[in-house]
């Protein structure tokens, strides 16, 4: 008989263990796959806290299997040897992420939902996946607020069922493109 690997014990005290709850299921998935960890030195995941740009680059890097990368001094706020440096440099080398006009990457800047959609789109594209799907996003009430560089990414993300929108409370949905993404949404 083939032995099944032991399942990791769910360590987060701030995420109620309720199977079928989207937050629990999402956090459990990324934890079990080694894609996201909790807050260092605690038993917290902080699912409702904003996700930073450094955190998201790290998520993509882990999803890619943490390939070897040689550090390059590309951004003023990314120093060699930090928990995020390899991830950001790798993602930049893959043309998934860019920095800001001031020369920084924005390691502690909270990431927006449209930035996540764009980076996921570019990640999938760089990995050789088909990203040609384009959903009609015109029914989202805030479609006009999406940056021009984010429209194609949202069309793909909705088509791929990675984004379904946030309810407005009246049966309609919004993409909340400029809104900060939480750790659970990631």
N, C-alpha and C positions, 0 to 999 in steps of 0.2 A: 504494500500500500504506500502511496505517495503521501508524505506529510505536508500538510498545509502550513505555511508560515504563521507564526503566532501573530495575532492582531495586537497592535499597539494599544495600550490603555489610553483612553481619552483623558487628557490631563487638565482641561480648561474649566475652571470653576465659574467663569462668567458666561458660559454658553450652556443653556439648559439642554440636557440630553433627552431630546424628543425626536425620535425617528419620524421622518416625514416633514419636519420643520425645515424650511429652506436654509436658515442660518446654520442650524446644527449639521444638516447633511452636507452643506458646502464646506464648513470648517473641518468637519471630520474627513472629507475627501482630500482637501489640500494637506492636512496634517498626516494622514495615512500615506500619502504619496511623497511626503518630504518636500512639498512645494512651499509651504508656509509653516512657520513656527509661532509660538506664543511670544509674549514680551519677555525678554531675557531676564532670568532671575526670579520669575513669578509663575503663578499658575493661571495667568490671564492671557486671553487671546485678544481682547478688546475689539469685538466684532463691529461695534458701531463707531469706532474711532476712524478718522480719515487715514487713508493710505498715502504714503509719501512716494515721490518719484523714485527714490532709492529703493524702497521696498518693492515697487512694481518691477523695476529692472531685475531685482533679485529673483522675483517670482518667475519671470521669463527665462532667466539664466538656469534656474533649477529645472524648469520644464524641459529645457534643452539638454539636460544631463550634465550641467556644469562643465562644458568643454574647456580645454586648456586655453589660456589667454595670457599674453604678455602685456604687462601694464604699459600704457602710454599716458603721458601727461597731456590730456585733452581738455580737461575742465578745471577751472580754478578751485572748485570745491571738492574735487575727487582726488584724494591722496592715496598712494599705494599702501596696501596692507590693511585697509578697513574692510568691514563685513560686506560692503557694497561695491568696492572698487573694481573687482574682476567682472562683476555682473554688468556694471555700467559701461566699462570699456568694451566688453564683448558685445553688448547690445548696440553700441555705437559702431563697432567694426562691422556688424551685420546690417547696418543702416536701419535699425529699428528705432533708435532714439537719437535725438539731437539735444543740444544745450540751448541756453538762452543767449540773447545778443550780447550780454555783458561777459560772456565767456564761461559762465557757470553752468552746471547741469541742473541745479536746483534740488539737491539731495533731500532737503527737509521741506520742500514745497509740496503741499497736498496735491495729489493728482486729480484731474477732472475726469469725468466719465468719457468725454470725447477724446482725451489723451489716451485713456486705456483702450478705447475702441481702435484708435489709430495704431497704437503699438501692437495690439493683438493682431490686427490686420497685417502689419508689416512683419511680425514674427511668423505668422502662418505662411505668408508669401516667401519669406527667406528660407523657410523649412521645406519649400517645394509643394505646399498644399494648394489646391484650387481655391482661389478667393474671388472667383468671378460672379458668385451669387449676389444679386442686388434686389433686395426687397423694396417694395413701395413703402416709404416712410411718411407719406403725406398725411396720414391720419393722426400722427402724433401732434398734439396741440402746440408744441414749442419747436417744431421743425425749422422755423425761420431763425431760431437762435443758434443753430449749429454753425460753427466756423466753416468756411468754404473748404478747408483742408480736411474736415471731418465728415463731410456728407457721405462720401464713398465708403468710408470705414463703418459708419452706422448702417448704411444699406446692407453691407456684408454681414455685420454683427447681428442684425435683425433677421436676415435670411438664414444665418447659421444658428439661430435661436440662442445666441449668447446674450442677447439683450431683448427684453420684452417690454420695457418701459415701466414707469412708476405710475400708479393710479392717481388720478386727479380727484377722485371721490364722486364723480358724476358719470362713471362708465367710460370715460376717455382716459387716455394715457399720454404721458410726456416722456421724452428721452432724458431731460435734465442734463444736457450736454455740458453746461458750464458748472454743474454741481460737483461737489467733491465726492469721490468714490470712497466708500467705507471698506474696511478690511473684509467684512463679510460679503459685500457685493463683488469684490475682486475674486 
